[in-house]
């Protein structure tokens, strides 16, 4: 696996949110060309195109949609782990992982996780996008 920089993941999430390279670059305090190079570096590192640059506004590719929830969860978990390492997590929050089919992880789960997180803030939530057979297996094994 090639190196992926966390700033690239943050760039990806900002670009997905704004759907505009200029706005995302401004938000990240970068020139548009530097920001664009970072997105290209991320795509080259993972080996897929994340954005359909021919559409206006910018749209995620199917691979980009899958990667979105994974990148968001990865950054959230990394921040939690760093906070815990530095003793900044005064309360240890248990992690709850939901396993869901790829289509559900993109359509239903983000809103569900958001809604659950609003009313139950004592947990860290993540979604693992996997195929249906694997979802059942992780449930049976107690991993999700």
Secondary structure, DSSP 8 states (H G I E B T S, - for coil): -----HHHHHHHHHHHHH--HHHHHHHTT--HHHHHHHHHHHHHHHTS--EETTSSS-EE-HHHHHHHHHHHHHHHHHHHHHHHHTT--SS--EEEEEEE-HHHHHHTHHHHHHHHHHH-TTEEEEEEE--HHHHHHHHHTT--
